[in-house]
Amino acid sequence: MPINRYRIISIEKTAEDVKIFRMEPIDGRLLSYKPGQFAFIHLLDSEGRTTLKRPYSIASAPHAPYLEFCIKIINGAMTSQLEKLDQGATVGIEGPAGHFFYGDQRNVGLVASGTGVAPMIGILRDIAEKKLEGNFILFYSTKTLDSMVYQHEFENIQKINPNIKIVITLTREQPVGWKGELGRINQEMITKHVIDPKNMDWWMCGQMEMIKAMKAILVELCIDLKRVKMEGWG
Ligand SMILES: Cc1cc2nc3c(=O)[nH]c(=O)nc-3n(C[C@H](O)[C@H](O)[C@H](O)COP(=O)(O)OP(=O)(O)OC[C@H]3O[C@@H](n4cnc5c(N)ncnc54)[C@H](O)[C@@H]3O)c2cc1C
């Protein structure tokens, strides 16, 4: 796949160790992709050659005039370099890739932990922009309020499309006055918020451990795994 050069137009430090990068194609031709897909970010040397690349879910939706990525800085080979980049820096983008994408389904369950929320925000932005009718729910598990990303975006998305419901669960703290869920996403939490989970298409993204646990829960709920898309890392 060709590698296109993109300029970073903004970098937002959103949670403890997460940065949101927005970038525009230098030649003006934005990648064509489906919500939820990923692309490879390439670090380039002064000759434009790739020195390192990693896959990242696209957090923007196709209607946006830029690509957005939500990246946890873990000080590994790639993220320690991304951490040092400033607005205006150039990277390479290769893609899109992956079968983890959304295609206008109307009964949708999304399950995310940590930065696994990145492709989900792209999917929800698409559902909001198209003002789709249906039942759309995101279960988002995050350690603490400070580690939560996209809080304001969740509010915007729900204002634009009230068919979208967002359930946030905190796994490592119980702040005073918190009205959301607590603990890991489990079967009870799903059946509390979803009337007919069997009649939905599911997307799950996050750490492999969460994906495995969720897969077992969906099987318990008699959900046909052909209706479940999974993407895991970390
Ligand atoms: C399809 C796909 C989509 C992805 N999308 C995203 C995304 O949207 N946002 C994002 O932040 N990452 C995403 N990743 C992970 C990303 O590709 C890198 O693996 C991650 O940024 C670490 O790269 P690194 O070079 O800094 O670490 P490395 O030097 O490659 O790895 C260092 C160590 O950290 C572990 N590790 C990798 N990821 C994590 C993590 N998130 N938390 C804790 N430990 C980890 C590795 O297993 C390894 O042991 C995605 C991965 C895949 C396969």
PDBQT file of the ligand as one rigid body, heavy atoms in Angstrom, charges set to zero:
ROOT
HETATM    1  C1  LIG A 301      -5.162  -2.979  14.720  1.00  0.00    +0.000 C 
HETATM    2  C2  LIG A 301      -4.483  -2.210  15.834  1.00  0.00    +0.000 A 
HETATM    3  C3  LIG A 301      -4.962  -0.958  16.183  1.00  0.00    +0.000 A 
HETATM    4  C4  LIG A 301      -4.344  -0.242  17.215  1.00  0.00    +0.000 A 
HETATM    5  N1  LIG A 301      -4.849   0.967  17.567  1.00  0.00    +0.000 NA
HETATM    6  C5  LIG A 301      -4.313   1.639  18.609  1.00  0.00    +0.000 A 
HETATM    7  C6  LIG A 301      -4.878   2.880  19.037  1.00  0.00    +0.000 A 
HETATM    8  O1  LIG A 301      -5.865   3.381  18.477  1.00  0.00    +0.000 OA
HETATM    9  N2  LIG A 301      -4.289   3.512  20.094  1.00  0.00    +0.000 N 
HETATM   10  C7  LIG A 301      -3.197   2.988  20.746  1.00  0.00    +0.000 A 
HETATM   11  O2  LIG A 301      -2.711   3.616  21.703  1.00  0.00    +0.000 OA
HETATM   12  N3  LIG A 301      -2.638   1.814  20.356  1.00  0.00    +0.000 NA
HETATM   13  C8  LIG A 301      -3.163   1.138  19.298  1.00  0.00    +0.000 A 
HETATM   14  N4  LIG A 301      -2.592  -0.035  18.887  1.00  0.00    +0.000 N 
HETATM   15  C9  LIG A 301      -1.317  -0.459  19.506  1.00  0.00    +0.000 C 
HETATM   16  C10 LIG A 301      -0.143   0.179  18.719  1.00  0.00    +0.000 C 
HETATM   17  O3  LIG A 301      -0.067  -0.383  17.419  1.00  0.00    +0.000 OA
HETATM   18  C11 LIG A 301       1.215  -0.066  19.385  1.00  0.00    +0.000 C 
HETATM   19  O4  LIG A 301       1.369  -1.429  19.656  1.00  0.00    +0.000 OA
HETATM   20  C12 LIG A 301       1.380   0.730  20.685  1.00  0.00    +0.000 C 
HETATM   21  O5  LIG A 301       1.287   2.135  20.435  1.00  0.00    +0.000 OA
HETATM   22  C13 LIG A 301       2.751   0.438  21.321  1.00  0.00    +0.000 C 
HETATM   23  O6  LIG A 301       3.752   0.725  20.389  1.00  0.00    +0.000 OA
HETATM   24  P1  LIG A 301       5.246   1.045  20.882  1.00  0.00    +0.000 P 
HETATM   25  O7  LIG A 301       6.142   0.917  19.693  1.00  0.00    +0.000 OA
HETATM   26  O8  LIG A 301       5.283   2.333  21.638  1.00  0.00    +0.000 OA
HETATM   27  O9  LIG A 301       5.534  -0.115  21.904  1.00  0.00    +0.000 OA
HETATM   28  P2  LIG A 301       6.447  -1.403  21.635  1.00  0.00    +0.000 P 
HETATM   29  O10 LIG A 301       7.863  -0.988  21.784  1.00  0.00    +0.000 OA
HETATM   30  O11 LIG A 301       6.044  -2.053  20.356  1.00  0.00    +0.000 OA
HETATM   31  O12 LIG A 301       5.913  -2.333  22.797  1.00  0.00    +0.000 OA
HETATM   32  C14 LIG A 301       6.241  -2.172  24.144  1.00  0.00    +0.000 C 
HETATM   33  C15 LIG A 301       5.446  -3.167  25.008  1.00  0.00    +0.000 C 
HETATM   34  O13 LIG A 301       4.178  -2.597  25.382  1.00  0.00    +0.000 OA
HETATM   35  C16 LIG A 301       3.097  -3.506  25.108  1.00  0.00    +0.000 C 
HETATM   36  N5  LIG A 301       1.932  -2.696  24.708  1.00  0.00    +0.000 N 
HETATM   37  C17 LIG A 301       1.494  -2.428  23.456  1.00  0.00    +0.000 A 
HETATM   38  N6  LIG A 301       0.409  -1.620  23.492  1.00  0.00    +0.000 NA
HETATM   39  C18 LIG A 301       0.153  -1.377  24.804  1.00  0.00    +0.000 A 
HETATM   40  C19 LIG A 301      -0.830  -0.602  25.500  1.00  0.00    +0.000 A 
HETATM   41  N7  LIG A 301      -1.787   0.069  24.841  1.00  0.00    +0.000 N 
HETATM   42  N8  LIG A 301      -0.774  -0.547  26.855  1.00  0.00    +0.000 NA
HETATM   43  C20 LIG A 301       0.181  -1.215  27.534  1.00  0.00    +0.000 A 
HETATM   44  N9  LIG A 301       1.141  -1.979  26.934  1.00  0.00    +0.000 NA
HETATM   45  C21 LIG A 301       1.130  -2.057  25.592  1.00  0.00    +0.000 A 
HETATM   46  C22 LIG A 301       3.604  -4.390  24.013  1.00  0.00    +0.000 C 
HETATM   47  O14 LIG A 301       2.930  -5.647  24.066  1.00  0.00    +0.000 OA
HETATM   48  C23 LIG A 301       5.098  -4.490  24.345  1.00  0.00    +0.000 C 
HETATM   49  O15 LIG A 301       5.307  -5.507  25.291  1.00  0.00    +0.000 OA
HETATM   50  C24 LIG A 301      -3.210  -0.778  17.877  1.00  0.00    +0.000 A 
HETATM   51  C25 LIG A 301      -2.737  -2.047  17.512  1.00  0.00    +0.000 A 
HETATM   52  C26 LIG A 301      -3.368  -2.752  16.519  1.00  0.00    +0.000 A 
HETATM   53  C27 LIG A 301      -2.847  -4.123  16.164  1.00  0.00    +0.000 C 
ENDROOT
TORSDOF 0
